[in-house]
Amino acid sequence: MTAKTLSRVLCVLALSCLSSLASAFDLQQLSAQLAKPSVIHGDFIQEKHLRALPQPLTSKGKFVLAKDYGLLWQLATPLKQDYRINATGIARRDAKGWQMLPNKSAGAEQNRLFLAVLQGDSSGLQRDFELQLRGDAQAWQLTLTPRSLLLQQVFKQINIDGGELVQRIELLETQGDSTVLRMIDSSSAESLSDAEHHDFVD
């Protein structure tokens, strides 16, 4: 999984946590529901569907989303690789420790949106996406349609499904490719482990 794809996925994962439109089960209620946990742990399975390939590219791993720190994205297959997202950008771990990845224009914009969600800034999301919520607190779907020209160049539509927590994210790209991300066995916690805390602040 490339850093560009990772940036897209993490942006969308975070976008599911914040909004302010209204419906029967409104987005303010959804925001409050998803913002309750201080820390969320889980496994993920990501399938990247490319027009040129008959079978999707599949990757698996674990994630840790911490409201006050950012997100750890720990790939296990097809290769082991750890990523960290925080206020300074995206970093990848190698033998020397965490190394910042260069901010490309699209990736930087998506990362900005991701951080806007973590920081509780709804203005950027309202400007860049039209949001439609269906369902209730136990089973809901949030549809994001890009407004900004930059995001329209990347995404056609984004669908996020969940209950108490986010369960599935589908990214439909403008050029016909798509990505499906399933969050499995997600659970909430009050605090990070010592090792997780070290990974965020090191």
N, C-alpha and C positions, 0 to 999 in steps of 0.2 A: 504494500500500500504506500503510495507516494505521499509526501507532505501536503501536496495540493489536495488530494482526496481526503486526507485526514482533516485538513482545515475545514473542508466542506461538511464532513460528517459531524465534527465537533461543534461547528456553528449551529447546525440544525438541532443537535441534541440539546444545546443550551436554549435555543429559541423556544423550545416547548415549555420553558419555565416562566414565561412572562408575557403578558399582554393586557389590554384594557377595553376590549369590545364587549358587547352585551348579548346574551342569548338566555334560553331557559336555564341551562347550566352555563354561566357566563365565564368569560376568560379571566375575570378578576378572581372568581372562585377557583378556577384551575390553577392560576398563578399561586394563590395562597396554598392550595393543596400540594403542589409540587415543590414549593419553597420551604415546607415544614422541615424536612430532614436536613440536618447539618452536613451529613455525609451519606453518600449512596455508594454501595459496592454492587458489583454484578459481573456476569460474563456477557460476552457479545459474540454474535456470528454475523459477519458482513459478507454479502454477495454482491459483487460488481458485475453487472450484465453489460457486456460490450457487443456492439453490433457485429464486429468482425469475428467473434468467437462463439461457437455453438454452446459452450458450457460457461457458467459464471465463474469468476475468480473468487474463491472463498478464503476468508481469513477469520481466525478465532483468537480470543484473548479475554482479558479482564480489564475492568475500568474502576476508577475511584473518582467520584465527583464530590468535591468539598466546597461548600458555599463560600468560605472565606479564603480559599487558596487557589482553586482552579480544578484542573482535571488531569489525572494520570491515565494514559491509554497504553496498555501493556499487551502487545501482540505476542501470541504463543506459536501460531502456525499461520502461513507456511514458514515463517522465520521468526526468531525472537527479536523484538525491538520495542523499546519503551519511549513514549513521548510524554511531554509535560506541557500543559497550556496554562499560562498565568498572565498577569498584567503586562509582562515584558514581551510576550509572544509565544512562539512554539519552540521547544527545545527537544533534542533527541539525545539519548544517552549512548555514549560509547565508552571505550576503555579508560578514557581520561575524565569521564564524568558527563555532565549535561552540556551540550553544545547548542547554541541558538541557531535556528535555521533562518535564512534570509527571508525578509518580508517582501513577497511579490505583490503586485497591486490587488489582484482578486483575492488572494489569500489573506492579505492584510485587512481588506474590507470585511471579509467573513469573520476574521478574528476579532475585529472591532465590534461586530454585531454580537458575537459570542460573549465578549466582555461586557457589553451593554446589558445583557440579560443578567449576568452574575452580579453586576453592580446595581441592578434595579432601575436602569434607564430605559423606559419604554419609548421615548421619543424617536429613537433611531429605528425601532421595529415598526412603529406606526408609519413612518415615512417610507420605509423600504418594502413593506409587505402589506397585502390585503390578507386578513385573517378571518377564517370561518370555522366556527366550532359547532360540532354536533354531538349528541349523546348526553350522558350524565357522568357523575363523579366516578362510577364504577366501570364505565365503558365509554370512551370518548374518542373523537377523531378531530384533529386540528389540521386544516388545510392552509398552506401559505402560498400565496401567489405573488411573485416579485413585482414591485413597482419600479425600483431603480434600474436604470439602463445597465449598470454593471452586473447586477444580479440576474437580470433578464438574459444576459449573454451566457450565463452558466446554467440557470435552473428554469425549467418550464413550470414545475409545481413541486411542492414538498408536502407529503402526507405524514402526520405523526399520530400514532394510535397509543392508547394507554388506559390505565385504570388509576390505582393509587399512585403508580409511577409510570414513566414512559416504558412502553413495551416494544414498539416497532416504529422505524423511521424509513420512509421511502423517498428517495431523491430522484426526480425525473428531470434529466438534463436536456437542454435545448437541442443538442445534436443527436439525441436518440438513445444515448446510453442511460443506464439507471443503476442505482445502488439501493439495496435493502439491508437495513441494519436491525437485527433483533436483539433486544436486551433481555437476558435470561437470568432467572434467580436473583433479581435485584432485591436488595434489602437496605434499610436505613440504619444509621448509627448516630450516636451523640457526638463522637469524637474520632479522630484519626488514631491509628496505631502509631507507635514510636517510629517504625520503619517508614510508614506513609508520610508522617510529618517530616521526617528527614528528607524524603524524596522531594517534597514541595519546597523546603527552605534551603536545601543544600546548594 
